[in-house]
């Protein structure tokens, strides 16, 4: 299996509902380092997994929905605790939809899997990994 990762970041604000979150129930900010790993079984005719430039552009456009936003105020996320785990899955879903829509060009057609990892600090991160 071949894999290629691109990286970006997003800065958000949010709060959580539930005693388990302690002080994080209050509005607070986070800067996530976002890694998206694309997987394919064979390289394409140009010996690529995916076009890095396209992958970076698509990731940036997906993150633009959330970057510099209070996630508590976004209708698409209403009623959810926007934990690192939840947001990793959300970014995965948006990226998978972009791939399905052909936004990664010809190289995107051969992808079979993807992993999205959000790093919230140097000691904690969460990922969502799935088939495409």
C-alpha positions in Angstrom: 0.0 0.0 0.0 1.3 3.4 -0.9 0.5 6.5 1.1 1.1 10.3 0.8 0.3 12.9 3.5 -0.4 16.6 3.1 -0.6 19.0 6.1 -2.4 22.2 6.9 -3.9 23.7 10.1 -7.1 25.4 11.3 -7.8 27.7 14.3 -11.2 27.3 15.9 -13.2 28.1 19.0 -15.8 25.8 20.6 -17.2 24.6 23.9 -18.5 21.2 25.0 -21.6 20.0 26.8 -21.3 17.5 29.6 -19.6 17.3 32.9 -16.9 14.9 31.5 -15.4 18.0 29.8 -14.8 20.0 33.0 -13.5 23.5 32.2 -13.7 22.8 28.5 -17.4 23.3 28.8 -16.5 27.0 28.6 -15.6 28.6 25.2 -12.0 28.0 24.4 -9.8 27.9 21.3 -7.7 25.3 19.6 -5.2 25.2 16.7 -5.3 21.9 15.0 -2.5 20.6 12.8 -4.4 18.6 10.1 -2.7 15.7 8.3 -4.5 13.9 5.5 -3.0 10.6 4.3 -4.1 9.3 1.0 -3.7 5.6 0.2 -3.7 3.6 -3.0 -2.6 0.0 -3.9 -0.7 0.9 -7.1 0.9 4.1 -8.3 -0.8 5.8 -11.3 0.7 6.0 -14.8 2.8 8.9 -13.6 4.0 7.0 -10.5 1.9 9.2 -8.2 -0.4 8.5 -5.4 -2.2 11.8 -5.7 -1.3 15.2 -7.0 0.2 17.0 -4.0 -0.8 20.4 -5.2 -4.4 19.4 -5.8 -4.5 17.6 -2.4 -3.2 20.6 -0.6 -5.7 22.9 -2.3 -8.6 20.7 -1.6 -7.6 20.3 2.1 -7.3 24.1 2.4 -10.7 24.6 0.9 -12.3 22.0 3.2 -10.7 23.6 6.3 -11.9 27.1 5.2 -15.4 26.1 6.4 -14.1 25.8 10.0 -11.0 28.0 10.1 -11.3 31.1 12.4 -14.9 30.1 13.3 -16.7 29.4 16.5 -17.8 25.8 15.8 -20.7 26.2 18.3 -22.3 28.7 15.8 -22.1 26.5 12.6 -25.5 25.0 11.7 -23.8 22.0 10.2 -22.4 21.0 13.6 -25.4 22.0 15.8 -25.9 19.8 18.8 -22.6 18.0 18.5 -19.5 18.1 20.8 -16.9 19.1 18.3 -14.2 17.0 19.9 -10.9 16.3 18.1 -12.3 12.9 17.3 -15.5 14.2 15.8 -13.7 16.9 13.8 -11.3 14.3 12.3 -14.3 12.4 11.0 -16.0 15.6 9.8 -12.9 16.6 7.8 -12.7 13.0 6.5 -16.3 13.2 5.2 -15.7 16.5 3.5 -12.5 15.3 1.9 -14.2 12.0 0.7 -17.0 14.0 -0.9 -14.4 16.2 -2.7 -12.6 13.1 -4.0 -16.0 11.6 -5.1 -16.7 14.9 -6.9 -13.4 14.6 -8.8 -11.7 17.5 -7.2 -8.4 15.6 -7.0 -8.4 15.0 -10.8 -7.4 11.7 -12.4 -5.1 10.8 -9.6 -7.9 10.8 -7.1 -9.8 8.0 -8.9 -7.4 5.3 -7.8 -7.4 6.1 -4.1 -8.7 3.3 -1.9 -8.3 4.8 1.6 -7.7 7.9 3.6 -6.7 8.9 7.1 -7.3 12.3 8.7 -5.4 13.2 11.9 -6.0 16.3 13.9 -3.2 17.2 16.4 -4.4 19.4 19.2 -1.1 19.5 20.9 2.3 17.8 20.9 0.9 15.1 23.3 -2.6 14.5 21.9 -4.2 13.8 18.5 -7.1 11.9 17.1 -7.6 10.2 13.7 -10.4 8.8 11.5 -9.4 6.2 8.9 -11.6 4.7 6.3 -12.0 3.3 2.8 -12.9 5.4 -0.2 
